[in-house]
Amino acid sequence: MSLGDYLLYTGLFLVILATQLGTRRPDARRLLLPVAIVAGVGFKYLKEIPPGSTAHLIEAAGLAVGLLFGLASIALIQVRRDPADSRLVTVAGWPYAALWTAAMVLRLGFAYGSTHWFGHALATFSTRHQVPAATYGTAFVLMVLAMITVRTVGVLVRARLAGATVDLGALRIARRVAR
């Protein structure tokens, strides 16, 4: 990865995390924006899923890790209904931030390590098992997409269970679907 890639991913991470920490009253746009951002990045990287059984296992592992991180993030965010107006309120603290930071450090650490610490071992493994280089990036994009999607769906489901409403005012298409 280039320095620009590290800065882009770190910047996106900081923006997404900053919009979730603390006590928030998220509307539909705020909930769906992280999913849209990651889907846009995914569109750049997921044009073609690398073939091969080992490649698919690595991609599935990325997806599974993303699901686990997503489920853990749901456990670390409070979701409730504001008694005054029934709107959704989320509360995310330092444990939530630590979980998301750990996921980010894991991805960036692997990316850095693959070129600076264990590049030869990774290349040998990839050659021996016919794993295209793009597989690792695909696995991490799937991980992030799963993590953010599971967290978003989890918040929406918990909001529904709490009787909280999500403001769809900012999303024209969502208002049409909700009618």
C-alpha positions as CSV (number, residue, x, y, z in Angstrom):
1,M,0.0,0.0,0.0
2,S,1.1,3.5,-0.7
3,L,1.3,6.3,1.9
4,G,-1.8,7.7,0.2
5,D,-3.7,4.5,0.9
6,Y,-2.7,4.5,4.5
7,L,-3.8,8.1,4.8
8,L,-7.1,7.5,3.0
9,Y,-8.0,4.5,5.2
10,T,-7.0,6.2,8.4
11,G,-8.9,9.4,7.4
12,L,-12.1,7.4,6.6
13,F,-11.7,5.5,9.9
14,L,-11.4,8.7,11.9
15,V,-14.4,10.3,10.2
16,I,-16.6,7.2,10.6
17,L,-15.5,6.7,14.2
18,A,-16.0,10.4,15.1
19,T,-19.6,10.3,13.8
20,Q,-20.4,7.3,16.1
21,L,-18.6,8.1,19.4
22,G,-20.5,9.6,22.3
23,T,-24.3,10.1,22.6
24,R,-25.8,10.5,19.1
25,R,-29.3,10.8,17.6
26,P,-28.5,9.3,14.2
27,D,-30.8,9.8,11.3
28,A,-31.0,7.4,8.3
29,R,-28.2,9.3,6.5
30,R,-25.8,9.1,9.4
31,L,-26.5,5.4,9.8
32,L,-26.1,4.5,6.1
33,L,-23.2,6.8,5.3
34,P,-20.5,4.5,6.6
35,V,-22.1,1.6,4.6
36,A,-22.1,3.8,1.4
37,I,-18.5,4.9,1.9
38,V,-17.2,1.3,2.4
39,A,-19.4,0.1,-0.5
40,G,-17.7,2.8,-2.7
41,V,-14.3,1.6,-1.6
42,G,-15.4,-2.0,-2.2
43,F,-16.6,-1.1,-5.7
44,K,-13.0,0.0,-6.4
45,Y,-11.5,-3.3,-5.1
46,L,-14.2,-5.9,-5.7
47,K,-14.5,-5.7,-9.4
48,E,-13.3,-9.3,-9.7
49,I,-13.2,-11.8,-6.8
50,P,-9.9,-13.7,-7.2
51,P,-10.4,-17.4,-8.1
52,G,-9.0,-20.4,-6.3
53,S,-10.1,-22.5,-3.3
54,T,-7.5,-21.1,-1.0
55,A,-8.3,-17.6,-2.1
56,H,-11.9,-18.2,-1.4
57,L,-11.0,-19.5,2.1
58,I,-9.0,-16.3,2.8
59,E,-11.9,-14.2,1.6
60,A,-14.4,-16.2,3.7
61,A,-12.1,-15.7,6.7
62,G,-12.1,-11.9,6.1
63,L,-15.9,-12.0,5.9
64,A,-16.1,-14.1,9.1
65,V,-13.8,-11.8,11.0
66,G,-15.9,-8.8,9.9
67,L,-19.0,-10.5,11.1
68,L,-17.4,-11.2,14.5
69,F,-16.2,-7.6,14.8
70,G,-19.6,-6.4,13.7
71,L,-21.4,-8.5,16.3
72,A,-18.9,-7.3,19.0
73,S,-19.5,-3.7,18.1
74,I,-23.3,-4.2,18.4
75,A,-22.6,-5.4,22.0
76,L,-20.6,-2.3,22.7
77,I,-23.0,0.3,21.5
78,Q,-26.1,1.2,23.6
79,V,-29.3,1.7,21.6
80,R,-32.3,3.3,23.2
81,R,-35.4,5.3,22.5
82,D,-35.6,9.0,23.6
83,P,-38.7,9.2,25.7
84,A,-39.3,12.8,24.7
85,D,-39.7,12.2,20.9
86,S,-39.2,8.4,20.4
87,R,-36.2,9.0,18.2
88,L,-33.2,6.6,18.2
89,V,-30.3,7.4,20.5
90,T,-27.0,5.6,20.4
91,V,-24.2,5.8,22.9
92,A,-20.7,4.5,22.1
93,G,-17.7,4.9,24.4
94,W,-14.1,3.9,24.6
95,P,-14.6,0.2,24.4
96,Y,-16.4,0.6,21.1
97,A,-13.6,2.9,19.9
98,A,-11.0,0.4,21.0
99,L,-12.7,-2.4,19.1
100,W,-12.8,-0.4,15.9
101,T,-9.2,0.7,16.4
102,A,-8.1,-2.9,16.9
103,A,-9.7,-3.9,13.6
104,M,-8.0,-1.0,11.8
105,V,-4.6,-1.7,13.3
106,L,-5.0,-5.4,12.3
107,R,-5.7,-4.5,8.7
108,L,-3.0,-1.8,8.4
109,G,-0.6,-4.0,10.3
110,F,-1.1,-6.8,7.9
111,A,-0.7,-4.5,4.9
112,Y,2.5,-3.0,6.3
113,G,3.9,-6.3,7.4
114,S,3.2,-7.9,4.0
115,T,5.7,-5.5,2.4
116,H,8.1,-4.9,5.3
117,W,8.2,-7.8,7.7
118,F,6.9,-11.0,6.2
119,G,6.7,-10.3,2.5
120,H,8.8,-13.2,1.4
121,A,6.9,-15.7,3.6
122,L,3.6,-14.3,2.2
123,A,4.8,-14.5,-1.4
124,T,6.0,-18.1,-0.9
125,F,2.6,-19.1,0.7
126,S,0.7,-17.3,-2.1
127,T,2.7,-19.0,-4.8
128,R,2.6,-22.4,-3.3
129,H,-1.2,-22.2,-2.8
130,Q,-1.9,-20.2,-6.0
131,V,-3.4,-17.3,-4.2
132,P,-3.5,-14.1,-6.3
133,A,-2.2,-11.0,-4.5
134,A,-5.6,-9.3,-4.8
135,T,-7.1,-11.9,-2.5
136,Y,-5.8,-10.2,0.7
137,G,-7.2,-6.8,-0.3
138,T,-10.5,-8.5,-1.2
139,A,-10.6,-10.2,2.2
140,F,-10.0,-6.9,4.1
141,V,-12.7,-5.1,2.1
142,L,-15.1,-7.9,2.8
143,M,-14.1,-7.7,6.5
144,V,-14.8,-4.0,6.7
145,L,-18.0,-4.2,4.6
146,A,-19.3,-7.0,6.9
147,M,-18.3,-5.2,10.1
148,I,-20.0,-1.9,9.2
149,T,-23.1,-3.6,7.7
150,V,-23.6,-5.9,10.7
151,R,-23.2,-2.9,13.0
152,T,-25.7,-0.8,11.0
153,V,-28.3,-3.6,10.7
154,G,-27.8,-4.4,14.4
155,V,-28.4,-0.8,15.4
156,L,-31.6,-0.6,13.3
157,V,-32.9,-3.9,14.7
158,R,-32.2,-2.9,18.2
159,A,-33.8,0.5,17.6
160,R,-36.9,-1.2,16.3
161,L,-37.0,-3.5,19.3
162,A,-36.7,-0.4,21.6
163,G,-39.6,1.3,19.8
164,A,-37.3,4.1,18.5
165,T,-37.9,5.8,15.2
166,V,-35.2,6.7,12.7
167,D,-35.6,10.0,10.9
168,L,-35.8,9.3,7.2
169,G,-36.2,13.0,6.3
170,A,-32.8,13.3,4.7
171,L,-33.3,10.3,2.4
172,R,-35.8,10.9,-0.3
173,I,-35.7,7.3,-1.6
174,A,-36.2,5.9,2.0
175,R,-39.2,8.1,2.4
176,R,-40.7,6.7,-0.8
177,V,-40.1,3.1,0.3
178,A,-41.5,3.8,3.8
179,R,-44.8,5.0,2.5
